[in-house]
Amino acid sequence: MFQRALICTDFTDGMQRLAQFVPSLATGGFRSLIFFHNVAVDAEREIPSADPEQLAKPKQQLSELLRVDPAQVEVKVEVQMGRVSENIIKLAKQYQVDVIFLGTPTRTLLEEKIFGSNTMQLAEKTAVPLLILRPQLISTYTTAELELRCAHLFRYLLVPYDGSPGGKTLIEKIRRQVQNNPNSVLERVRLLWVIDENIRPEFYGDRPVQQAEEELSQVQAELAKLGLVVNTSVV
């Protein structure tokens, strides 16, 4: 489904392991991968400036992990200094990526409250989809398991949909990605409509379940034209 990915790592989130599975990611449809590490700015410096040694070490670490077949996929390593979210957004635009891979930060709730969340900042500032992977998940997979996961990342999607403008935009994005990518590996989609019982009934109408099913069936037919197997659920 996606062809160009920006994979971000701070070397504590386990995301750097994905550099060892470039061939599997290529099997999953990717044709361009950018691995990125951000070096924090030294707060004691009056004028922050890039330190060549600080940039060279993580770049070497990532480069040594890479397993690359140039015939399958283009791979680049980027190491920059500055604000994480700003650098990620800049690189996403520079390389015109389709998706951004992030690991959840290993922070306490207090640190998150004080310093903020890079993930939340990115979600507010970019329209590029974010794939967020938990460090506990990445670190526990064996090599064989992670190899298989990387090859099948986007074969089956669970897509939340409620008829809202945001939901329709998501469906349109999926449709465009499949149409524009001859190497798309997406095979199945499950559309999920959740009816919130806490919302006043008048907002849903007299037959909320039936209305949801009818709208989902229309979306189902639209996606099925792309050759996808589409299932629907209303809960």
Long-range contacts (C-beta under 8 A, 24 or more apart in sequence): 1-29, 1-154, 1-157, 1-174, 1-177, 1-178, 1-181, 1-184, 1-185, 1-186, 2-29, 2-30, 2-98, 2-99, 2-129, 2-154, 2-177, 2-181, 3-29, 3-30, 3-31, 3-32, 3-98, 3-181, 3-183, 4-30, 4-31, 4-32, 4-33, 4-34, 4-95, 4-96, 4-97, 4-98, 4-99, 5-30, 5-32, 5-33, 5-34, 5-97, 5-98, 5-99, 5-100, 5-101, 6-34, 6-36, 6-88, 6-91, 6-92, 6-95, 6-97, 6-99, 6-100, 6-101, 7-33, 7-34, 7-35, 7-36, 7-101, 8-36, 8-37, 8-38, 8-84, 8-88, 8-100, 8-101, 8-102, 8-103, 9-35, 9-36, 9-37, 9-62, 9-103, 10-37, 10-38, 10-103, 10-105, 11-37, 11-58, 11-61, 12-103, 12-106, 12-135, 13-102, 13-103, 13-104, 13-105, 13-106, 13-133, 13-135, 13-138, 14-103, 14-133, 14-135, 14-137, 14-138, 14-139, 15-101, 15-102, 15-103, 15-133, 15-138, 16-61, 16-62, 16-65, 17-65, 17-138, 17-139, 17-146, 18-101, 18-138, 18-146, 18-150, 19-62, 19-65, 19-66, 19-67, 20-65, 20-66, 20-67, 20-143, 21-67, 21-146, 21-147, 21-150, 22-66, 22-67, 22-68, 22-69, 22-72, 22-73, 22-75, 23-67, 23-69, 23-72, 23-73, 24-146, 24-147, 24-148, 24-150, 24-151, 25-73, 25-150, 25-151, 25-153, 26-69, 26-72, 26-73, 27-150, 27-151, 27-185, 28-150, 28-151, 28-152, 28-153, 28-154, 28-155, 28-185, 29-154, 29-181, 29-183, 29-184, 29-185, 30-73, 31-72, 31-73, 31-74, 31-183, 32-73, 32-74, 32-75, 32-95, 32-97, 33-73, 33-74, 33-75, 33-76, 34-75, 34-76, 34-77, 34-78, 34-91, 34-95, 34-97, 35-62, 35-66, 35-75, 35-76, 35-77, 35-78, 36-77, 36-78, 36-79, 36-80, 36-87, 36-88, 36-91, 37-62, 37-78, 37-79, 38-79, 38-80, 38-81, 38-82, 38-84, 38-87, 38-88, 39-79, 39-80, 39-81, 40-81, 41-81, 41-82, 41-83, 48-81, 48-82, 49-81, 50-80, 50-81, 51-81, 54-81, 55-79, 55-80, 55-81, 84-118, 85-118, 85-121, 85-122, 85-125, 88-118, 88-122, 88-126, 89-122, 89-125, 89-126, 92-126, 92-128, 97-128, 98-128, 98-129, 98-177, 99-128, 99-129, 99-130, 99-131, 100-126, 100-128, 100-129, 100-130, 100-131, 101-131, 101-133, 102-130, 102-131, 102-132, 102-133, 103-132, 103-133, 103-134, 103-135, 103-138, 104-132, 104-133, 104-134, 104-135, 106-135, 129-173, 152-185, 154-185, 154-186, 155-185, 155-186, 155-187, 155-188, 156-186, 156-187, 156-188, 156-189, 156-190, 157-186, 157-188, 157-189, 157-190, 158-190, 158-192, 159-189, 159-190, 159-191, 159-192, 160-192, 160-193, 160-194, 161-191, 161-192, 161-193, 161-216, 161-219, 162-193, 162-194, 162-212, 163-193, 163-212, 163-215, 171-219, 171-222, 171-223, 174-223, 175-222, 175-223, 175-226, 178-226, 178-228, 179-226, 186-228, 187-228, 187-229, 188-228, 188-229, 188-230, 188-231, 189-223, 189-228, 189-229, 189-230, 189-231, 190-230, 190-231, 190-232, 190-233, 191-216, 191-219, 191-220, 191-230, 191-231, 191-232, 191-233, 192-232, 192-233, 192-235, 193-232, 193-233, 193-234, 193-235, 194-235, 195-234, 195-235, 209-234
